[in-house]
């Protein structure tokens, strides 16, 4: 497995659902497995969740599970013979009734389409490969002019960049899927097509009402979300820059700077940020990435991404293990050579205002000054893990917790490696215990400088309020 700080999300699918392949993905560098609820049945996803848990128990890993809700994804219905050619300059009718699609008329799964759009709106199909202009709508059918045509296959996605969508971000399907995911212990839930912070609040209320601990990822793929980004970052636990739909919903040339701006904002607030979509797209069919793709991964890490994600590359591509391994190599290479990744926010006086944050920040600064090998944290809520990662120390981050669900949750966070510890001993004995765990695993050696952070007098009761510098004996 490649040594790296930034984490990798690998999407599971037909190409990667066998146990031996999942183990190979972990060995190649995968830290999180994404379950895409746009595809597959609950039975399919349950098998994958059980397999991930089984593998964690067998090989001693803490790989976490990310449930990606579909959201109000708008799609074309079924096409006659599976596809039809859409001719530029001709008219195409989109019906909200179930009809078999032809080159003159297609259906859509999104029933409010005909009341949401107005003349002049653009309709983009299949990631923008086809472009339609709305001419009229009678409330049931939308008549469009084909601007750019091509072959249209069944179930291709529709984007409405100029249209205010009436459907909620959390659909009925999402609610059913969410209940399933929470019941089976997913650690992270990604909400698709977020528009504002209220969408996050609604999802959190549902999770809290079920008494669950799952954390929320807001997927940024709508212009409304970009406009409300500060409030969304504040409300959520993590952000995903979902460049696929975002790149169709906003101008293509605006996506790079939107990505950089969001990453910067998340870094300063200590919110994990994920870069997703088409990172190693060519590896769906090829065993090696293009140079441009390697640069894309590298630049995402240099910008400050906590996590990068593989979609079809690992879910349905021909080289799922190779794609994870290639991504891990790109990450490791950048981290070995680019010191700018580390210690990023020490001069930002506004980045640590609470006393606990200031102490964690000081521990990270001290680790640099003394050349510490490791910073060790104890946490019940995960706050210390997020706070340490925010400061991007060069020292390794080792987090101990008595919460097995949290142990997997923190595996998505930059640089964090978690361990289970459930003793209620005096603080000095606790320090000895956790150090012995790290020594036994070969993560620290005699002579290494390390820093302990914890809360006193009871290490599970309060936020971090002390640190101790020591040397491995």
Sine and cosine of phi, psi and omega as CSV:
sin_phi,cos_phi,sin_psi,cos_psi,sin_omega,cos_omega
0.00,0.00,0.70,-0.72,0.01,-1.00
-0.92,0.39,0.64,-0.77,0.11,-0.99
-0.99,0.13,0.85,-0.52,-0.07,-1.00
-0.41,-0.91,0.33,-0.94,0.05,-1.00
-0.98,-0.20,-0.74,0.68,0.05,-1.00
-0.91,0.42,0.54,-0.84,-0.10,-0.99
-0.98,-0.21,0.33,-0.95,-0.01,-1.00
-0.86,-0.50,0.77,-0.63,0.16,-0.99
-0.98,-0.18,0.81,-0.59,0.07,-1.00
-0.91,-0.41,0.80,-0.60,0.03,-1.00
-0.99,0.16,0.75,-0.66,0.05,-1.00
-1.00,0.02,0.56,-0.83,0.01,-1.00
-0.23,-0.97,-0.29,-0.96,-0.05,-1.00
-0.82,0.57,-0.52,0.85,-0.04,-1.00
-0.99,0.14,-0.18,0.98,-0.16,-0.99
-0.64,-0.77,0.42,0.91,-0.08,-1.00
-0.99,-0.12,-0.11,0.99,0.05,-1.00
-0.98,0.20,0.54,-0.84,-0.10,-1.00
-0.84,0.54,-0.71,0.70,-0.06,-1.00
-0.91,0.42,-0.55,0.84,0.03,-1.00
-0.95,0.32,-0.65,0.76,0.02,-1.00
-0.87,0.49,-0.67,0.74,0.04,-1.00
-0.88,0.47,-0.66,0.75,0.03,-1.00
-0.90,0.43,-0.60,0.80,0.05,-1.00
-0.89,0.46,-0.67,0.74,0.03,-1.00
-0.89,0.45,-0.72,0.69,0.00,-1.00
-0.90,0.44,-0.49,0.87,0.01,-1.00
-0.98,0.21,-0.33,0.94,0.06,-1.00
0.72,-0.69,0.08,1.00,0.01,-1.00
-0.95,0.32,0.69,-0.72,-0.01,-1.00
-0.92,-0.39,-0.41,0.91,-0.08,-1.00
-0.67,-0.74,0.65,-0.76,0.11,-0.99
-0.93,-0.36,0.80,-0.60,-0.01,-1.00
-1.00,-0.10,0.75,-0.67,0.11,-0.99
-0.96,-0.29,0.93,-0.38,-0.08,-1.00
-1.00,0.03,0.96,-0.28,-0.07,-1.00
-0.99,0.15,0.16,0.99,0.22,-0.98
-0.97,0.24,-0.28,0.96,-0.03,-1.00
-0.71,-0.70,0.44,-0.90,0.10,-0.99
1.00,0.09,0.29,-0.96,0.02,-1.00
-0.99,-0.15,0.18,-0.98,0.06,-1.00
-0.87,0.49,-0.59,0.81,0.03,-1.00
-0.90,0.44,-0.65,0.76,0.04,-1.00
-0.86,0.50,-0.74,0.67,-0.06,-1.00
-0.94,0.34,-0.56,0.83,0.02,-1.00
-0.90,0.43,-0.65,0.76,0.05,-1.00
-0.87,0.50,-0.64,0.77,-0.01,-1.00
-0.94,0.35,-0.66,0.75,0.03,-1.00
-0.88,0.48,-0.72,0.70,0.01,-1.00
-0.87,0.49,-0.64,0.77,-0.02,-1.00
-0.93,0.37,-0.66,0.75,0.05,-1.00
-0.87,0.49,-0.73,0.69,0.01,-1.00
-0.88,0.47,-0.66,0.75,0.00,-1.00
-0.89,0.45,-0.70,0.72,-0.01,-1.00
-0.92,0.40,-0.67,0.74,0.05,-1.00
-0.82,0.58,-0.70,0.71,-0.01,-1.00
-0.92,0.39,-0.62,0.79,-0.09,-1.00
-0.96,0.27,-0.65,0.76,-0.11,-0.99
-0.94,-0.35,0.07,1.00,0.12,-0.99
0.97,0.25,0.48,0.88,0.05,-1.00
-0.99,-0.16,0.15,-0.99,0.03,-1.00
-0.79,-0.61,0.69,0.73,0.00,-1.00
-0.88,0.48,0.74,-0.68,-0.04,-1.00
-0.98,-0.21,0.26,-0.97,-0.09,-1.00
-0.91,-0.41,0.77,-0.64,0.01,-1.00
-0.92,-0.39,0.87,-0.49,0.09,-1.00
-1.00,-0.06,0.89,-0.46,-0.01,-1.00
-0.98,-0.21,0.96,-0.29,-0.01,-1.00
-0.96,0.29,0.57,-0.82,-0.08,-1.00
-0.93,0.37,-0.63,0.78,-0.08,-1.00
0.95,0.31,-0.09,-1.00,-0.04,-1.00
-0.97,0.23,0.87,0.49,0.01,-1.00
-0.95,0.32,0.82,-0.57,-0.04,-1.00
-0.99,-0.13,0.77,-0.64,-0.06,-1.00
-0.72,-0.69,0.40,-0.92,0.21,-0.98
-0.95,0.31,0.51,-0.86,0.07,-1.00
-0.98,0.18,-0.35,-0.94,-0.02,-1.00
-0.96,0.27,0.62,-0.79,0.02,-1.00
-0.97,-0.26,0.59,-0.81,0.08,-1.00
-0.89,0.45,0.78,-0.63,-0.06,-1.00
0.89,0.46,0.29,0.96,0.08,-1.00
1.00,0.06,-0.38,0.93,0.00,-1.00
-0.27,-0.96,0.32,-0.95,0.06,-1.00
-0.49,-0.87,0.45,-0.89,0.01,-1.00
-1.00,0.03,0.81,-0.59,0.03,-1.00
-0.99,-0.16,0.86,-0.52,-0.17,-0.99
-1.00,-0.07,0.79,-0.61,0.06,-1.00
-0.85,0.52,0.63,-0.77,0.03,-1.00
1.00,0.01,-0.31,0.95,0.03,-1.00
-1.00,-0.01,0.15,-0.99,0.02,-1.00
-1.00,-0.10,0.57,-0.82,0.08,-1.00
-0.77,-0.64,0.80,-0.60,0.02,-1.00
-0.99,-0.13,0.75,-0.66,0.09,-1.00
-0.95,-0.31,0.90,-0.44,-0.06,-1.00
-0.98,-0.18,0.60,-0.80,0.08,-1.00
-1.00,0.04,-0.01,1.00,0.10,-0.99
-1.00,-0.09,0.39,-0.92,-0.04,-1.00
-0.97,0.22,0.97,-0.22,0.07,-1.00
-0.79,-0.62,0.45,-0.89,0.06,-1.00
-0.98,0.21,0.80,-0.60,-0.14,-0.99
-0.94,0.33,0.61,-0.79,0.09,-1.00
-0.73,-0.68,-0.12,-0.99,0.03,-1.00
-0.96,0.27,-0.20,0.98,0.02,-1.00
-0.96,-0.26,-0.49,0.87,-0.06,-1.00
-0.56,-0.83,0.70,-0.71,0.07,-1.00
-0.75,-0.66,0.26,-0.97,0.07,-1.00
-0.95,-0.31,0.18,-0.98,0.06,-1.00
-0.71,-0.71,0.52,-0.86,0.04,-1.00
-0.97,0.23,-0.23,0.97,-0.08,-1.00
-0.99,-0.14,0.98,-0.18,-0.12,-0.99
-0.92,0.40,-0.54,0.84,0.02,-1.00
-0.97,0.24,0.04,1.00,-0.07,-1.00
-0.79,0.62,-0.71,0.71,-0.12,-0.99
-0.94,0.35,-0.32,0.95,0.05,-1.00
-0.98,-0.17,-0.27,0.96,0.00,-1.00
-0.99,0.13,-0.61,0.79,-0.12,-0.99
-1.00,0.07,0.39,-0.92,0.08,-1.00
-0.74,-0.67,0.36,-0.93,0.02,-1.00
-0.80,0.60,0.70,-0.72,-0.02,-1.00
0.98,-0.18,-0.35,0.94,0.03,-1.00
-0.89,0.45,0.52,-0.85,0.10,-0.99
-1.00,-0.06,0.61,-0.79,0.15,-0.99
-0.84,-0.54,0.86,-0.50,0.00,-1.00
-0.96,-0.28,0.71,-0.71,-0.07,-1.00
-0.83,-0.56,0.61,-0.79,0.05,-1.00
0.85,0.53,0.85,0.52,0.01,-1.00
0.84,0.54,0.53,0.85,0.08,-1.00
1.00,0.04,0.04,1.00,0.01,-1.00
-0.90,0.43,-0.55,0.83,0.08,-1.00
-0.92,-0.39,0.68,-0.74,-0.01,-1.00
-0.81,-0.59,0.77,-0.64,-0.01,-1.00
-0.84,-0.54,0.51,-0.86,0.08,-1.00
-0.89,-0.46,0.80,-0.61,-0.04,-1.00
-0.94,0.33,0.80,-0.60,0.08,-1.00
-0.99,-0.13,-0.68,0.74,-0.02,-1.00
-0.28,-0.96,0.23,-0.97,0.07,-1.00
-0.51,-0.86,0.68,-0.74,0.03,-1.00
-0.95,-0.31,0.26,0.97,0.00,-1.00
1.00,-0.05,-0.27,0.96,0.05,-1.00
-0.82,-0.57,-0.55,0.84,0.00,-1.00
-0.76,-0.65,0.61,-0.80,0.04,-1.00
-0.93,-0.37,0.83,-0.55,0.05,-1.00
-0.99,-0.10,0.81,-0.59,-0.05,-1.00
-0.81,-0.59,0.36,-0.93,0.18,-0.98
-0.98,-0.22,0.72,-0.70,-0.01,-1.00
-0.99,0.16,0.92,-0.40,0.03,-1.00
-1.00,0.10,-0.80,0.59,0.10,-1.00
-0.82,-0.57,0.81,-0.59,-0.05,-1.00
-0.96,-0.28,-0.29,-0.96,-0.02,-1.00
0.52,-0.85,-0.12,-0.99,0.02,-1.00
-0.98,0.20,0.78,-0.63,0.00,-1.00
-0.91,-0.41,0.85,-0.53,0.01,-1.00
-0.98,-0.19,0.26,-0.97,0.02,-1.00
-0.86,0.51,0.57,-0.82,0.19,-0.98
0.92,0.40,0.34,0.94,0.05,-1.00
-0.96,0.28,0.49,-0.87,-0.08,-1.00
-0.97,0.25,0.46,-0.89,0.06,-1.00
-0.87,-0.49,0.71,-0.71,0.12,-0.99
-0.87,-0.49,0.60,-0.80,-0.02,-1.00
-0.82,-0.57,0.98,0.18,-0.13,-0.99
-0.91,0.42,-0.42,0.91,-0.05,-1.00
-0.97,-0.23,0.06,1.00,-0.20,-0.98
-0.93,-0.36,0.69,-0.72,0.11,-0.99
-0.99,0.13,0.92,-0.39,-0.06,-1.00
-0.98,0.19,0.71,-0.70,-0.02,-1.00
-1.00,0.06,-0.36,0.93,-0.05,-1.00
-0.93,0.36,0.59,-0.81,0.04,-1.00
-0.94,0.35,0.41,-0.91,0.04,-1.00
-0.90,0.43,-0.54,0.84,-0.01,-1.00
-0.98,-0.22,0.98,-0.19,-0.06,-1.00
-0.99,0.13,0.12,-0.99,0.05,-1.00
-0.88,0.47,-0.63,0.78,0.07,-1.00
-0.88,0.48,-0.69,0.73,0.02,-1.00
-0.87,0.50,-0.66,0.75,-0.01,-1.00
-0.90,0.45,-0.65,0.76,0.04,-1.00
-0.92,0.39,-0.69,0.73,0.02,-1.00
-0.90,0.43,-0.65,0.76,0.00,-1.00
-0.88,0.48,-0.71,0.70,0.01,-1.00
-0.86,0.51,-0.65,0.76,0.05,-1.00
-0.89,0.45,-0.75,0.66,-0.04,-1.00
-0.88,0.48,-0.70,0.71,0.00,-1.00
-0.90,0.43,-0.63,0.77,0.02,-1.00
-0.86,0.50,-0.55,0.83,-0.06,-1.00
-0.97,-0.23,0.28,0.96,0.26,-0.96
0.98,0.20,0.50,0.87,0.07,-1.00
-0.88,0.47,0.55,-0.83,-0.04,-1.00
-1.00,0.00,-0.51,0.86,-0.03,-1.00
-0.75,-0.66,0.62,-0.79,0.07,-1.00
-0.84,-0.54,0.84,-0.54,0.03,-1.00
-0.99,-0.16,0.81,-0.59,0.00,-1.00
-0.99,-0.16,0.86,-0.51,-0.05,-1.00
-1.00,0.10,0.48,-0.88,0.10,-1.00
0.81,0.58,0.67,0.74,0.10,-1.00
-0.87,0.50,0.65,-0.76,0.03,-1.00
-0.91,-0.41,-0.54,0.84,0.01,-1.00
-0.40,-0.92,0.09,-1.00,-0.07,-1.00
-0.90,0.43,-0.41,0.91,0.01,-1.00
-0.89,0.45,-0.53,0.85,0.05,-1.00
-0.87,0.49,-0.65,0.76,0.02,-1.00
-0.93,0.38,-0.70,0.72,0.00,-1.00
-0.86,0.51,-0.68,0.73,0.01,-1.00
-0.88,0.47,-0.71,0.71,0.01,-1.00
-0.90,0.44,-0.66,0.75,-0.02,-1.00
-0.90,0.43,-0.61,0.80,0.02,-1.00
-0.89,0.46,-0.62,0.79,0.03,-1.00
-0.92,0.40,-0.72,0.70,0.00,-1.00
-0.87,0.49,-0.72,0.70,-0.01,-1.00
-0.90,0.44,-0.62,0.78,-0.02,-1.00
-0.91,0.42,-0.42,0.91,0.04,-1.00
-1.00,0.03,-0.04,1.00,-0.01,-1.00
0.94,0.35,0.48,0.88,-0.04,-1.00
-0.97,-0.26,0.25,-0.97,-0.09,-1.00
-0.94,-0.34,0.08,1.00,-0.08,-1.00
-0.83,0.56,0.68,-0.73,0.03,-1.00
-1.00,-0.10,0.34,-0.94,-0.19,-0.98
-0.94,-0.34,0.69,-0.72,0.15,-0.99
-0.93,-0.38,0.84,-0.54,0.07,-1.00
-1.00,-0.01,0.88,-0.48,0.03,-1.00
-1.00,0.06,0.85,-0.53,-0.03,-1.00
-1.00,-0.10,0.96,-0.26,-0.02,-1.00
-0.55,-0.84,0.26,0.97,0.03,-1.00
-0.77,-0.64,0.56,-0.83,0.05,-1.00
-0.88,0.48,-0.51,0.86,0.05,-1.00
-0.89,0.46,-0.60,0.80,0.01,-1.00
-0.93,0.36,-0.62,0.78,0.05,-1.00
-0.88,0.48,-0.64,0.77,-0.01,-1.00
-0.93,0.38,-0.49,0.87,-0.06,-1.00
-0.95,-0.30,0.42,0.91,-0.21,-0.98
-0.88,0.47,-0.62,0.78,-0.04,-1.00
-0.89,0.46,-0.69,0.72,0.00,-1.00
-0.93,0.36,-0.59,0.80,0.01,-1.00
-0.91,0.41,-0.71,0.71,0.03,-1.00
-0.86,0.51,-0.66,0.75,0.00,-1.00
-0.90,0.44,-0.60,0.80,-0.11,-0.99
-0.99,0.13,-0.45,0.89,-0.14,-0.99
-0.99,-0.13,0.10,-1.00,0.05,-1.00
-0.99,-0.11,-0.40,0.92,0.01,-1.00
-0.35,-0.94,0.31,-0.95,-0.02,-1.00
-0.84,-0.54,0.63,-0.78,0.18,-0.98
-0.88,-0.48,0.85,-0.53,0.12,-0.99
-1.00,0.10,0.99,-0.10,-0.11,-0.99
-1.00,-0.01,1.00,0.04,-0.25,-0.97
-0.95,0.32,-0.28,0.96,0.00,-1.00
-0.89,0.46,-0.91,0.41,0.02,-1.00
-0.95,0.32,-0.56,0.83,0.03,-1.00
-0.86,0.51,-0.65,0.76,-0.03,-1.00
-0.94,0.35,-0.23,0.97,0.08,-1.00
-0.99,-0.16,-0.54,0.84,-0.05,-1.00
-0.97,0.22,-0.47,0.88,0.07,-1.00
-0.86,-0.51,0.14,-0.99,0.01,-1.00
-0.88,0.48,0.72,-0.69,-0.04,-1.00
-0.79,0.61,-0.68,0.74,-0.08,-1.00
-0.95,0.31,-0.22,0.97,0.02,-1.00
-1.00,0.07,-0.30,0.96,-0.11,-0.99
-0.88,0.48,-0.70,0.71,-0.03,-1.00
-0.84,0.54,-0.69,0.72,-0.02,-1.00
-0.96,0.27,-0.53,0.85,0.11,-0.99
-0.88,0.48,-0.71,0.71,0.02,-1.00
-0.85,0.52,-0.76,0.65,-0.04,-1.00
-0.89,0.45,-0.64,0.77,-0.01,-1.00
-0.92,0.40,-0.67,0.74,0.00,-1.00
-0.92,0.40,-0.68,0.73,0.03,-1.00
-0.85,0.52,-0.72,0.70,0.00,-1.00
-0.87,0.49,-0.70,0.71,0.01,-1.00
-0.89,0.46,-0.69,0.73,0.00,-1.00
-0.91,0.42,-0.68,0.73,0.02,-1.00
-0.83,0.56,-0.71,0.70,-0.07,-1.00
-0.93,0.37,-0.44,0.90,0.01,-1.00
-0.99,-0.16,0.00,1.00,0.02,-1.00
0.95,0.32,0.46,0.89,0.05,-1.00
-0.99,-0.17,0.84,-0.55,0.02,-1.00
-0.83,0.56,0.63,-0.77,-0.01,-1.00
-0.77,-0.64,0.75,-0.66,-0.08,-1.00
-0.93,-0.36,0.72,-0.70,0.12,-0.99
-0.97,-0.24,0.79,-0.62,-0.13,-0.99
-0.69,-0.72,0.39,-0.92,0.17,-0.99
1.00,-0.02,0.85,-0.53,0.13,-0.99
0.87,0.50,0.48,0.88,-0.02,-1.00
-0.93,0.37,-0.66,0.75,0.05,-1.00
-0.76,-0.65,0.74,0.68,-0.15,-0.99
-0.81,0.59,-0.61,0.79,-0.06,-1.00
-0.92,0.40,-0.32,0.95,-0.03,-1.00
-0.98,0.20,0.00,1.00,0.19,-0.98
-0.87,0.49,-0.58,0.81,-0.06,-1.00
-0.87,-0.49,-0.18,0.98,-0.09,-1.00
-0.80,-0.60,0.52,-0.85,-0.05,-1.00
-0.98,0.21,-0.13,0.99,-0.01,-1.00
-0.74,-0.67,0.55,-0.83,0.05,-1.00
-0.98,0.19,0.27,-0.96,0.14,-0.99
-0.97,0.24,0.29,-0.96,0.04,-1.00
-0.90,0.44,-0.59,0.81,0.00,-1.00
-0.90,0.43,-0.62,0.79,0.02,-1.00
-0.92,0.39,-0.67,0.74,0.06,-1.00
-0.87,0.50,-0.63,0.77,0.05,-1.00
-0.91,0.41,-0.61,0.80,0.01,-1.00
-0.88,0.47,-0.73,0.68,0.05,-1.00
-0.88,0.48,-0.74,0.67,-0.04,-1.00
-0.87,0.49,-0.70,0.71,-0.01,-1.00
-0.92,0.39,-0.55,0.84,0.07,-1.00
-0.89,0.45,-0.66,0.75,0.02,-1.00
-0.93,0.38,-0.68,0.73,0.03,-1.00
-0.88,0.47,-0.59,0.81,0.02,-1.00
-0.92,0.39,-0.46,0.89,0.02,-1.00
0.85,-0.53,0.25,0.97,0.03,-1.00
-0.87,0.49,0.69,-0.72,0.09,-1.00
-0.97,0.22,-0.57,0.82,-0.19,-0.98
-0.55,-0.84,0.58,-0.82,0.12,-0.99
-0.83,-0.56,0.46,-0.89,-0.20,-0.98
-0.80,-0.60,0.60,-0.80,0.13,-0.99
-0.94,-0.33,0.70,-0.72,-0.01,-1.00
-0.94,-0.33,-0.98,-0.18,-0.01,-1.00
-0.89,0.46,-0.44,0.90,-0.01,-1.00
-0.80,0.59,-0.68,0.73,-0.02,-1.00
-0.99,-0.17,-0.36,0.93,-0.07,-1.00
-0.99,0.11,-0.68,0.74,-0.11,-0.99
-0.69,-0.72,0.04,1.00,-0.04,-1.00
-0.98,0.22,0.12,-0.99,-0.02,-1.00
-0.99,0.14,-0.25,0.97,-0.10,-1.00
-0.71,-0.70,0.88,0.48,-0.07,-1.00
-0.89,0.45,-0.70,0.72,-0.02,-1.00
-0.93,0.36,-0.68,0.74,0.00,-1.00
-0.89,0.46,-0.57,0.82,0.00,-1.00
-0.93,0.38,-0.64,0.77,0.07,-1.00
-0.91,0.41,-0.69,0.73,-0.02,-1.00
-0.89,0.45,-0.66,0.75,0.02,-1.00
-0.90,0.44,-0.67,0.75,0.01,-1.00
-0.91,0.42,-0.66,0.75,0.01,-1.00
-0.89,0.45,-0.62,0.78,0.03,-1.00
-0.91,0.42,-0.66,0.75,0.03,-1.00
-0.88,0.48,-0.71,0.71,-0.01,-1.00
-0.88,0.48,-0.77,0.64,-0.05,-1.00
-0.87,0.49,-0.66,0.76,-0.02,-1.00
-0.88,0.47,-0.70,0.72,0.01,-1.00
-0.91,0.41,-0.70,0.71,-0.06,-1.00
-0.91,0.40,-0.51,0.86,0.03,-1.00
-0.95,0.31,-0.44,0.90,-0.17,-0.99
-0.93,-0.37,-0.25,0.97,-0.12,-0.99
-0.90,-0.44,1.00,-0.08,-0.02,-1.00
-0.92,0.40,-0.30,0.95,-0.03,-1.00
-0.89,0.45,-0.33,0.94,0.02,-1.00
-0.90,0.43,-0.54,0.84,-0.15,-0.99
-1.00,-0.08,0.38,-0.92,0.12,-0.99
0.80,0.60,0.77,0.64,-0.24,-0.97
-0.98,0.18,-0.49,0.87,-0.24,-0.97
-0.85,-0.53,0.43,0.90,-0.04,-1.00
-0.93,0.38,-0.46,0.89,-0.04,-1.00
-1.00,-0.02,-0.04,1.00,0.01,-1.00
-1.00,0.05,0.99,-0.16,-0.10,-1.00
-0.91,0.41,-0.35,0.94,-0.02,-1.00
-1.00,0.03,-0.08,1.00,-0.09,-1.00
-0.99,0.14,-0.21,0.98,0.02,-1.00
-0.60,-0.80,0.99,-0.14,-0.03,-1.00
-0.95,-0.31,-0.59,0.81,0.05,-1.00
-0.95,0.31,0.50,-0.86,-0.04,-1.00
-0.86,0.51,-0.64,0.76,0.00,-1.00
-0.89,0.45,-0.67,0.74,0.02,-1.00
-0.89,0.45,-0.65,0.76,-0.02,-1.00
-0.91,0.43,-0.60,0.80,0.01,-1.00
-0.93,0.37,-0.68,0.73,0.02,-1.00
-0.89,0.45,-0.67,0.74,0.04,-1.00
-0.88,0.48,-0.66,0.75,0.03,-1.00
-0.90,0.44,-0.61,0.79,0.04,-1.00
-0.89,0.46,-0.64,0.77,0.02,-1.00
-0.93,0.37,-0.66,0.76,0.05,-1.00
-0.89,0.45,-0.68,0.73,0.00,-1.00
-0.89,0.45,-0.62,0.78,-0.01,-1.00
-0.87,0.49,-0.58,0.82,0.05,-1.00
-0.94,0.35,-0.69,0.72,-0.07,-1.00
-0.90,0.43,-0.61,0.80,-0.08,-1.00
-0.98,-0.19,0.03,1.00,0.00,-1.00
0.91,0.41,0.65,0.76,-0.05,-1.00
-0.90,0.43,0.61,-0.79,0.05,-1.00
-0.98,0.21,-0.56,0.83,-0.12,-0.99
-0.52,-0.86,0.47,-0.88,0.22,-0.97
-0.88,-0.47,0.80,-0.61,-0.07,-1.00
-0.93,-0.36,0.75,-0.66,0.00,-1.00
-0.80,-0.60,0.48,-0.88,0.10,-1.00
-0.91,-0.41,0.71,-0.70,-0.04,-1.00
-0.51,-0.86,0.57,-0.82,0.11,-0.99
-0.94,-0.33,-0.45,0.89,-0.06,-1.00
-0.97,-0.26,-0.31,0.95,-0.09,-1.00
0.99,-0.11,-0.13,0.99,-0.09,-1.00
-0.85,0.52,-0.67,0.74,-0.03,-1.00
-0.90,0.44,-0.62,0.79,0.02,-1.00
-0.89,0.46,-0.74,0.68,0.02,-1.00
-0.88,0.47,-0.67,0.74,-0.08,-1.00
-0.93,0.38,-0.68,0.74,0.04,-1.00
-0.90,0.44,-0.70,0.71,-0.01,-1.00
-0.89,0.45,-0.57,0.82,0.00,-1.00
-0.83,0.56,-0.58,0.81,-0.07,-1.00
-1.00,0.07,-0.08,1.00,0.10,-1.00
0.76,0.65,0.83,0.56,0.01,-1.00
-0.94,0.34,0.43,-0.90,0.11,-0.99
-0.97,0.25,-0.44,0.90,0.06,-1.00
-0.92,0.38,0.51,-0.86,0.06,-1.00
-0.92,0.39,0.57,-0.82,0.01,-1.00
-0.96,-0.29,0.88,-0.47,0.04,-1.00
-0.88,-0.48,0.85,-0.53,-0.07,-1.00
-0.92,-0.40,0.75,-0.66,0.05,-1.00
-0.92,-0.38,0.71,-0.70,-0.01,-1.00
-0.54,-0.84,0.43,-0.90,0.06,-1.00
-1.00,-0.10,0.05,1.00,-0.05,-1.00
-0.97,-0.26,0.94,-0.34,-0.08,-1.00
-0.93,0.38,-0.53,0.85,0.06,-1.00
-0.92,0.40,-0.71,0.71,0.02,-1.00
-0.90,0.43,-0.56,0.83,0.00,-1.00
-0.83,0.56,-0.62,0.78,0.05,-1.00
-0.98,0.18,-0.60,0.80,-0.03,-1.00
-0.83,0.56,-0.71,0.71,-0.09,-1.00
-0.95,0.31,-0.12,0.99,0.01,-1.00
-0.94,0.35,-0.21,0.98,0.07,-1.00
-1.00,0.10,-0.28,0.96,-0.16,-0.99
-0.99,0.11,0.66,-0.75,-0.03,-1.00
-0.76,0.65,0.81,-0.59,0.18,-0.98
0.96,0.28,-0.10,1.00,-0.14,-0.99
-1.00,0.00,0.76,-0.65,0.14,-0.99
-0.85,-0.52,0.83,-0.56,-0.13,-0.99
-0.97,-0.24,0.45,-0.89,0.04,-1.00
-0.66,-0.75,0.54,-0.84,0.01,-1.00
-1.00,0.06,0.75,-0.66,0.05,-1.00
-0.49,-0.87,0.83,-0.56,-0.10,-1.00
-0.71,-0.70,0.75,0.67,0.05,-1.00
-0.95,-0.31,0.47,-0.88,0.03,-1.00
-0.87,-0.50,0.93,0.37,-0.05,-1.00
-0.96,-0.27,0.24,-0.97,0.15,-0.99
-0.82,0.57,0.46,-0.89,-0.17,-0.99
-0.85,0.52,-0.63,0.78,-0.01,-1.00
-0.91,0.41,-0.62,0.79,0.05,-1.00
-0.92,0.38,-0.62,0.79,0.05,-1.00
-0.88,0.48,-0.71,0.70,0.04,-1.00
-0.85,0.53,-0.68,0.74,0.02,-1.00
-0.89,0.46,-0.67,0.74,-0.03,-1.00
-0.89,0.46,-0.77,0.64,-0.08,-1.00
-0.93,0.36,-0.55,0.83,0.06,-1.00
-0.91,0.42,-0.62,0.79,0.01,-1.00
-0.90,0.43,-0.60,0.80,0.06,-1.00
-0.86,0.51,-0.72,0.69,-0.03,-1.00
-0.93,0.38,-0.60,0.80,0.05,-1.00
-0.91,0.42,-0.69,0.73,-0.02,-1.00
-0.88,0.47,-0.51,0.86,-0.01,-1.00
-1.00,-0.01,0.01,1.00,0.04,-1.00
0.96,0.28,0.34,0.94,-0.03,-1.00
-1.00,0.04,-0.35,0.94,0.16,-0.99
-0.69,-0.72,0.43,-0.90,-0.03,-1.00
-0.72,-0.69,0.27,-0.96,0.01,-1.00
-0.80,0.60,0.75,-0.66,0.00,-1.00
0.99,-0.11,-0.24,0.97,0.02,-1.00
-0.95,0.32,0.69,-0.73,0.12,-0.99
-1.00,0.07,0.66,-0.75,0.04,-1.00
-0.59,-0.81,0.30,-0.95,0.00,-1.00
-0.81,-0.59,0.78,-0.62,0.12,-0.99
-0.99,-0.12,0.69,-0.73,0.19,-0.98
-0.84,-0.54,0.63,-0.78,-0.04,-1.00
-0.25,-0.97,0.00,-1.00,0.10,-0.99
-0.93,-0.37,0.59,-0.81,0.05,-1.00
-0.83,-0.56,0.51,-0.86,0.12,0.99
-1.00,0.10,-0.30,0.95,-0.03,-1.00
-0.90,-0.43,0.87,-0.48,-0.21,-0.98
-0.96,0.29,-0.14,0.99,0.07,-1.00
-0.97,-0.23,0.03,1.00,-0.18,-0.98
-0.99,-0.12,-0.61,0.79,-0.11,-0.99
-0.83,-0.56,0.14,-0.99,0.13,-0.99
-0.96,0.29,0.27,-0.96,-0.05,-1.00
-0.80,0.60,0.81,-0.58,-0.01,-1.00
-0.71,-0.71,0.13,0.99,0.03,-1.00
-0.48,-0.88,0.38,-0.92,0.15,-0.99
-0.62,-0.78,0.44,-0.90,-0.04,-1.00
-0.66,-0.75,0.79,-0.61,0.03,-1.00
-1.00,-0.08,0.71,-0.70,-0.04,-1.00
-0.46,-0.89,0.12,-0.99,0.02,-1.00
-0.82,-0.57,0.68,-0.73,0.00,-1.00
-0.91,0.41,0.82,-0.57,0.00,-1.00
-1.00,0.04,0.00,0.00,0.00,0.00
